[in-house]
Amino acid sequence: MEIHIISLIILLLIFIIGAVFSINVGVLGFIAAYGYLVFSNSIELADIYAKFPADLFVLLVGITYLFAIVQTNGTIDIITNWGLSLVRGNVGLIPWLILFLCALLTSMGVASLAVCSIVAPIGLKMAYDSKISPLLMAMMMHLGIVIGGFSPLSLFGVIVNGVIQSENIPFSPIKLYLNIAIFILILSVVIFILLGGLKLFKQKSAASIESMEQNINYIVAQPPKVKLNRYQFMTLVGILLMVVLVVGFELNMGFTALTIALLLGCADVKNQNAILAKVPWTVILLVAGIVSFVGVLDTIGTIGFVSDQISKFANPVMATLGASYLGGFVSVFASTTGFLAAIMKFAAPILTDPTLSTTAVVSAIAVSANIVDLSPLSGGGALFLANAQGISQSKMFRQLLLGTVGLTLLGPGLAWLVFIILGISF
């Protein structure tokens, strides 16, 4: 037990040191993993290499490389203008436009990470152009993805429904989807207000006067019609092709993005060095390092130790609260997809308790495990960090981390209060 407590303290210190001294957390993670090897002598170097997130590394490189091309050739500006035309200059509606777009795509079965990889560069570019807080925009995108993530057609919805059905427990996938959608929409309104979203509605009238006087603020005016050149058209086709190949044919997203980026790069060879320079290598190092260290913690049993502590609750109501917080805590660092299946298996005994609603318990645990994926250590959070503009990466990292801490501390408890204690559930 002592070694697990020490490991958790080291993990906490990594984040504190990285935040205070602006040191890349990934480097700290790699060093901590190797330090554990040297001083504990209980793992081997091969264990550290085995925990390196190769799939996440390829995903981040492929997606950021592809969208570096999209940004460099001006395609993302055209997409931004199209989006702005939908809200007709009302800046306050832009975050909601992005939220509902993310919710729609994930509800249709598009993978959460695929939606994030496609929408994050566009949404954060719109946030920069419209002077919207990048944290607010990242949160609205994330919450939109959470809404659609538990659709019966979406990956998380399929996982949860499959596990519950395997336990032969009566359950309604549609009710789960509606529960989480309404809960997240209400939470989105609260977050939108807390992060200054109401002020954005005032930007339209103020900026319109400036536009009339100086004729320079295209954000609030009707965006000009821009024609696509051949290379930009190829880029849009490439993005669409990636979505089709990943969603329709289940090809690996990272390698698919790399392949399309390579093909587009062949049409613009002279700018390849500039494009590669825009790939956020510091973010990729950050994610790879810390995920590797958390993998070491999994190898030595620290993650299992935390799970065992939570499982000691006997009261089903308190067990649901414990499972919700366990889901939130572990999902900050680990794969939500894998952990969601495990936590639902753990929750199966709670679901059979006649005093609790099955849908309510599943809703509380499921949303708790997914709501923390804003973390810059997750695939989605890393993409938010990589695409943020007008803000230093260290500052955006701290903001995302602080937002994740807030969601981790308050989200599971709020879901438990709403679904279990108040019994507000379909």
C-alpha positions as CSV (number, residue, x, y, z in Angstrom):
1,M,0.0,0.0,0.0
2,E,2.8,2.4,0.8
3,I,4.3,2.2,-2.7
4,H,0.9,3.1,-4.2
5,I,0.5,6.2,-2.0
6,I,4.0,7.3,-2.9
7,S,3.3,6.8,-6.6
8,L,0.1,8.9,-6.4
9,I,2.1,11.6,-4.6
10,I,4.8,11.6,-7.3
11,L,2.0,11.9,-10.0
12,L,0.6,14.9,-8.2
13,L,4.1,16.4,-7.8
14,I,4.7,16.1,-11.6
15,F,1.7,18.3,-12.3
16,I,2.6,20.8,-9.6
17,I,6.2,21.1,-10.8
18,G,5.1,21.4,-14.4
19,A,2.6,24.1,-13.7
20,V,4.8,26.1,-11.4
21,F,8.0,26.0,-13.4
22,S,6.6,25.6,-16.9
23,I,8.5,22.4,-17.4
24,N,7.2,20.0,-20.0
25,V,5.1,17.5,-17.9
26,G,5.9,14.8,-20.5
27,V,9.7,15.0,-19.7
28,L,8.9,14.8,-16.0
29,G,6.7,11.7,-16.7
30,F,9.5,9.9,-18.6
31,I,12.0,10.7,-15.9
32,A,9.7,9.6,-13.1
33,A,9.1,6.3,-14.9
34,Y,12.8,5.7,-15.3
35,G,13.4,6.8,-11.7
36,Y,11.0,4.3,-10.5
37,L,12.9,1.6,-12.4
38,V,16.2,2.6,-10.9
39,F,15.1,3.0,-7.3
40,S,12.4,0.3,-6.9
41,N,14.0,-2.4,-9.1
42,S,10.5,-3.9,-9.6
43,I,10.0,-3.1,-13.2
44,E,12.2,-3.4,-16.3
45,L,13.0,-0.9,-19.1
46,A,10.8,-3.0,-21.4
47,D,7.8,-2.2,-19.1
48,I,8.3,1.5,-19.7
49,Y,8.6,1.0,-23.4
50,A,5.5,-1.2,-23.5
51,K,3.5,1.6,-21.9
52,F,4.5,4.2,-24.5
53,P,1.3,5.3,-26.2
54,A,2.3,4.6,-29.7
55,D,-1.3,4.7,-31.0
56,L,-1.9,8.1,-29.4
57,F,1.5,9.4,-30.7
58,V,0.6,8.4,-34.3
59,L,-2.9,9.9,-33.9
60,L,-1.6,13.3,-32.6
61,V,1.2,13.5,-35.2
62,G,-1.2,12.6,-38.1
63,I,-4.0,14.9,-37.1
64,T,-1.9,17.9,-36.2
65,Y,0.2,17.5,-39.4
66,L,-3.0,17.3,-41.5
67,F,-4.5,20.4,-39.9
68,A,-1.2,22.2,-40.1
69,I,-1.7,21.9,-43.9
70,V,-5.3,23.0,-43.5
71,Q,-4.2,26.1,-41.6
72,T,-1.3,26.9,-43.9
73,N,-3.2,26.9,-47.2
74,G,-6.1,29.0,-45.9
75,T,-8.7,26.3,-45.9
76,I,-9.5,26.7,-42.2
77,D,-10.2,30.4,-42.7
78,I,-12.8,29.6,-45.4
79,I,-14.4,27.0,-43.1
80,T,-14.4,29.6,-40.3
81,N,-16.2,32.1,-42.6
82,W,-18.8,29.6,-43.5
83,G,-19.4,28.9,-39.8
84,L,-19.6,32.6,-39.0
85,S,-22.2,33.1,-41.7
86,L,-24.5,30.6,-39.9
87,V,-24.6,32.8,-36.8
88,R,-24.8,36.0,-38.8
89,G,-22.2,37.8,-36.7
90,N,-23.7,36.9,-33.3
91,V,-20.5,36.0,-31.4
92,G,-22.5,34.6,-28.5
93,L,-24.0,31.9,-30.7
94,I,-20.7,30.6,-32.0
95,P,-19.9,28.3,-29.0
96,W,-23.4,26.9,-29.2
97,L,-23.0,26.3,-32.9
98,I,-19.9,24.3,-32.2
99,L,-21.5,22.4,-29.3
100,F,-24.5,21.2,-31.3
101,L,-22.3,20.3,-34.3
102,C,-20.1,18.1,-32.1
103,A,-23.3,16.6,-30.5
104,L,-24.8,15.9,-33.9
105,L,-21.7,14.2,-35.3
106,T,-21.1,12.0,-32.2
107,S,-24.8,11.1,-32.0
108,M,-24.6,9.8,-35.6
109,G,-21.9,7.4,-34.6
110,V,-18.8,9.4,-35.5
111,A,-16.0,8.6,-33.0
112,S,-15.5,11.2,-30.3
113,L,-11.9,11.6,-31.1
114,A,-12.6,11.9,-34.8
115,V,-15.1,14.7,-34.1
116,C,-12.7,16.4,-31.9
117,S,-9.9,16.2,-34.4
118,I,-12.0,17.7,-37.1
119,V,-13.9,20.4,-35.1
120,A,-11.1,21.5,-32.7
121,P,-9.0,23.3,-35.3
122,I,-12.0,25.0,-36.7
123,G,-13.7,25.9,-33.4
124,L,-10.5,27.3,-31.8
125,K,-9.7,29.3,-34.9
126,M,-13.2,30.8,-34.7
127,A,-12.6,31.5,-31.0
128,Y,-9.4,33.3,-31.8
129,D,-10.9,35.4,-34.6
130,S,-14.0,36.2,-32.5
131,K,-12.1,36.9,-29.2
132,I,-13.8,34.1,-27.4
133,S,-12.0,32.4,-24.5
134,P,-10.2,29.3,-25.9
135,L,-11.1,27.5,-22.6
136,L,-14.8,28.3,-23.1
137,M,-14.7,27.1,-26.7
138,A,-12.8,23.9,-25.7
139,M,-15.3,23.2,-23.0
140,M,-18.3,23.7,-25.3
141,M,-16.8,21.4,-27.9
142,H,-16.0,18.8,-25.2
143,L,-19.5,18.9,-23.7
144,G,-21.1,18.6,-27.1
145,I,-19.0,15.5,-27.7
146,V,-20.1,14.1,-24.3
147,I,-23.8,14.6,-25.3
148,G,-23.5,12.5,-28.4
149,G,-21.0,10.1,-27.0
150,F,-23.8,8.0,-25.3
151,S,-26.0,7.8,-28.3
152,P,-27.0,4.1,-29.0
153,L,-24.9,4.5,-32.2
154,S,-21.9,6.0,-30.5
155,L,-18.9,4.0,-29.2
156,F,-19.4,4.8,-25.5
157,G,-23.2,4.1,-25.8
158,V,-22.4,0.7,-27.5
159,I,-19.9,-0.2,-24.8
160,V,-22.3,0.6,-21.9
161,N,-25.3,-1.0,-23.5
162,G,-23.3,-4.1,-24.3
163,V,-22.0,-4.6,-20.8
164,I,-25.4,-4.0,-19.2
165,Q,-27.1,-6.4,-21.6
166,S,-24.4,-9.1,-20.9
167,E,-25.4,-8.9,-17.3
168,N,-29.1,-9.5,-18.3
169,I,-30.3,-6.3,-16.6
170,P,-33.3,-4.5,-18.0
171,F,-32.0,-1.2,-19.4
172,S,-33.0,1.5,-22.0
173,P,-30.2,2.9,-24.2
174,I,-32.5,5.8,-25.3
175,K,-33.1,6.8,-21.7
176,L,-29.4,6.9,-21.0
177,Y,-28.8,9.1,-24.0
178,L,-31.6,11.5,-23.0
179,N,-30.4,11.6,-19.3
180,I,-26.9,12.6,-20.3
181,A,-27.9,15.0,-23.0
182,I,-30.2,17.0,-20.7
183,F,-27.7,16.9,-17.8
184,I,-24.8,18.1,-20.1
185,L,-27.0,20.8,-21.7
186,I,-27.8,22.3,-18.3
187,L,-24.2,22.1,-17.3
188,S,-23.2,23.8,-20.5
189,V,-25.4,26.7,-19.7
190,V,-23.8,27.1,-16.3
191,I,-20.3,26.8,-17.7
192,F,-21.1,29.3,-20.5
193,I,-22.2,31.8,-17.9
194,L,-19.3,31.2,-15.5
195,L,-16.7,31.7,-18.3
196,G,-18.2,35.0,-19.5
197,G,-20.3,33.7,-22.4
198,L,-23.1,36.2,-21.8
199,K,-20.7,39.1,-22.6
200,L,-20.2,37.6,-26.1
201,F,-23.7,38.6,-27.1
202,K,-22.8,42.3,-26.5
203,Q,-19.9,42.0,-28.9
204,K,-22.1,42.1,-31.9
205,S,-23.5,45.6,-31.5
206,A,-20.3,47.1,-30.3
207,A,-18.2,45.5,-33.0
208,S,-20.8,46.4,-35.7
209,I,-20.3,50.1,-34.9
210,E,-16.5,49.6,-35.2
211,S,-17.1,47.7,-38.5
212,M,-19.1,50.6,-39.9
213,E,-16.5,53.1,-38.8
214,Q,-13.4,51.1,-39.9
215,N,-14.7,48.4,-42.1
216,I,-12.2,45.9,-40.8
217,N,-14.1,43.6,-38.4
218,Y,-15.3,40.8,-40.6
219,I,-16.4,38.8,-37.5
220,V,-19.6,40.7,-37.0
221,A,-20.4,41.6,-40.6
222,Q,-21.6,39.1,-43.2
223,P,-18.4,37.2,-44.0
224,P,-17.3,37.7,-47.5
225,K,-17.8,35.0,-50.1
226,V,-14.5,33.3,-50.7
227,K,-13.9,30.9,-53.6
228,L,-12.0,27.8,-53.0
229,N,-8.8,27.3,-55.0
230,R,-7.8,23.9,-56.3
231,Y,-5.5,23.1,-53.4
232,Q,-8.1,24.1,-50.8
233,F,-10.7,22.0,-52.6
234,M,-8.4,19.0,-52.4
235,T,-7.9,19.7,-48.7
236,L,-11.6,19.7,-48.0
237,V,-11.9,16.5,-50.0
238,G,-9.1,15.0,-48.0
239,I,-10.8,15.8,-44.7
240,L,-14.0,14.3,-45.9
241,L,-12.2,11.2,-47.2
242,M,-10.6,10.8,-43.7
243,V,-14.0,10.9,-42.1
244,V,-15.4,8.3,-44.5
245,L,-12.4,6.0,-44.2
246,V,-12.3,6.1,-40.4
247,V,-16.0,6.0,-39.7
248,G,-17.2,3.9,-42.7
249,F,-14.2,1.5,-43.1
250,E,-12.8,1.7,-39.5
251,L,-9.3,2.5,-40.7
252,N,-6.8,3.8,-38.1
253,M,-7.3,7.5,-37.8
254,G,-3.7,8.4,-37.1
255,F,-2.2,6.6,-40.1
256,T,-5.1,7.7,-42.3
257,A,-4.5,11.3,-41.4
258,L,-0.8,10.9,-42.1
259,T,-1.5,9.3,-45.5
260,I,-3.8,12.1,-46.6
261,A,-1.4,14.7,-45.2
262,L,1.4,13.1,-47.3
263,L,-0.7,13.2,-50.5
264,L,-1.6,16.8,-49.9
265,G,2.0,17.6,-49.1
266,C,3.1,16.3,-52.5
267,A,1.0,19.1,-54.0
268,D,2.8,21.7,-52.0
269,V,6.3,20.4,-51.4
270,K,8.0,23.8,-51.0
271,N,6.0,24.6,-47.8
272,Q,6.6,21.2,-46.0
273,N,9.2,22.4,-43.6
274,A,7.0,25.3,-42.5
275,I,4.1,23.0,-42.1
276,L,6.0,20.5,-40.0
277,A,7.2,23.4,-37.8
278,K,3.6,24.0,-36.9
279,V,3.1,20.5,-35.6
280,P,2.9,20.9,-31.8
281,W,5.8,18.6,-30.8
282,T,5.9,19.9,-27.2
283,V,2.3,18.8,-26.7
284,I,2.9,15.4,-28.2
285,L,5.9,14.9,-25.9
286,L,3.8,16.0,-23.0
287,V,1.1,13.5,-23.6
288,A,3.4,10.6,-24.4
289,G,5.5,11.1,-21.3
290,I,2.8,11.4,-18.8
291,V,0.7,8.5,-20.3
292,S,3.8,6.4,-20.1
293,F,4.2,7.1,-16.4
294,V,0.6,6.4,-15.7
295,G,1.1,3.1,-17.6
296,V,3.9,2.3,-15.2
297,L,1.5,3.0,-12.3
298,D,-0.9,0.5,-13.8
299,T,1.8,-2.1,-14.1
300,I,2.8,-1.8,-10.4
301,G,-0.9,-2.0,-9.4
302,T,-1.6,1.6,-8.2
303,I,-4.7,1.9,-10.4
304,G,-6.0,-1.4,-9.1
305,F,-5.2,-0.3,-5.5
306,V,-7.4,2.8,-6.0
307,S,-10.2,0.7,-7.5
308,D,-10.1,-1.7,-4.5
309,Q,-10.5,1.2,-2.0
310,I,-13.6,2.4,-3.8
311,S,-15.1,-1.1,-4.0
312,K,-15.2,-1.5,-0.2
313,F,-18.4,0.6,0.0
314,A,-21.3,-1.6,1.0
315,N,-24.2,0.9,0.7
316,P,-25.3,0.9,-3.0
317,V,-26.0,4.7,-2.9
318,M,-22.5,5.4,-1.6
319,A,-21.0,2.7,-3.9
320,T,-22.5,4.6,-6.8
321,L,-20.9,7.8,-5.6
322,G,-17.6,6.0,-5.2
323,A,-17.8,4.4,-8.6
324,S,-18.7,7.8,-10.2
325,Y,-15.6,9.4,-8.6
326,L,-13.4,6.5,-9.5
327,G,-14.6,6.7,-13.1
328,G,-13.8,10.5,-13.2
329,F,-10.4,10.1,-11.5
330,V,-9.1,7.2,-13.5
331,S,-10.4,8.6,-16.9
332,V,-8.4,11.7,-16.4
333,F,-5.3,9.6,-17.0
334,A,-6.4,6.4,-18.6
335,S,-8.4,5.3,-21.6
336,T,-12.1,6.2,-21.0
337,T,-13.1,3.6,-23.6
338,G,-11.4,0.8,-21.7
339,F,-12.1,1.9,-18.3
340,L,-15.8,2.5,-19.0
341,A,-16.3,-1.2,-19.8
342,A,-14.4,-2.1,-16.6
343,I,-16.4,0.3,-14.3
344,M,-19.7,-0.9,-15.7
345,K,-18.7,-4.5,-14.8
346,F,-17.9,-3.3,-11.3
347,A,-21.2,-1.5,-11.1
348,A,-23.2,-4.6,-12.1
349,P,-24.0,-5.6,-8.5
350,I,-25.2,-2.1,-7.8
351,L,-27.5,-2.2,-10.8
352,T,-29.4,-5.1,-9.4
353,D,-30.4,-3.3,-6.2
354,P,-34.2,-2.8,-6.3
355,T,-33.9,0.5,-4.5
356,L,-32.0,2.2,-7.3
357,S,-32.9,3.0,-10.9
358,T,-30.7,1.1,-13.3
359,T,-30.7,3.9,-15.8
360,A,-30.0,6.5,-13.1
361,V,-26.9,4.5,-11.8
362,V,-25.6,4.0,-15.3
363,S,-26.1,7.6,-16.2
364,A,-24.2,8.8,-13.1
365,I,-21.2,6.5,-13.6
366,A,-21.1,6.9,-17.4
367,V,-21.2,10.7,-17.5
368,S,-18.6,10.9,-14.7
369,A,-16.1,8.8,-16.6
370,N,-16.6,10.8,-19.8
371,I,-16.9,14.3,-18.6
372,V,-13.3,14.6,-17.5
373,D,-11.9,13.9,-21.0
374,L,-11.2,17.6,-21.3
375,S,-7.9,16.8,-19.7
376,P,-4.8,17.8,-21.8
377,L,-3.5,14.3,-21.2
378,S,-6.4,12.7,-23.1
379,G,-6.6,12.6,-26.9
380,G,-9.3,15.2,-27.1
381,G,-7.7,17.5,-24.6
382,A,-4.4,17.3,-26.3
383,L,-6.0,18.3,-29.6
384,F,-7.6,21.3,-27.8
385,L,-4.1,22.2,-26.5
386,A,-2.5,21.7,-29.9
387,N,-4.9,23.9,-31.7
388,A,-5.4,26.8,-29.3
389,Q,-4.4,30.2,-30.7
390,G,-3.7,33.5,-29.1
391,I,-2.6,31.8,-25.8
392,S,0.7,30.2,-24.8
393,Q,0.6,26.4,-24.6
394,S,1.7,26.5,-20.9
395,K,-1.2,28.8,-20.0
396,M,-3.7,26.8,-22.0
397,F,-2.4,23.6,-20.4
398,R,-3.0,25.1,-17.0
399,Q,-6.5,26.2,-17.9
400,L,-7.5,22.8,-19.3
401,L,-6.0,21.1,-16.3
402,L,-7.9,23.5,-13.9
403,G,-11.1,22.9,-15.9
404,T,-10.5,19.1,-15.6
405,V,-9.9,19.4,-11.9
406,G,-13.2,21.3,-11.5
407,L,-15.1,18.7,-13.6
408,T,-13.5,15.8,-11.7
409,L,-14.3,17.3,-8.3
410,L,-17.8,18.5,-9.1
411,G,-19.1,16.5,-12.1
412,P,-19.4,13.1,-10.5
413,G,-20.9,14.5,-7.3
414,L,-23.4,16.6,-9.3
415,A,-24.4,13.7,-11.5
416,W,-24.9,11.5,-8.4
417,L,-27.0,14.2,-6.7
418,V,-29.2,14.6,-9.8
419,F,-29.7,11.0,-10.9
420,I,-29.4,9.1,-7.5
421,I,-30.4,11.4,-4.7
422,L,-33.0,13.6,-6.5
423,G,-34.0,10.8,-8.7
424,I,-34.3,13.0,-11.8
425,S,-34.1,10.4,-14.5
426,F,-36.1,9.0,-17.4
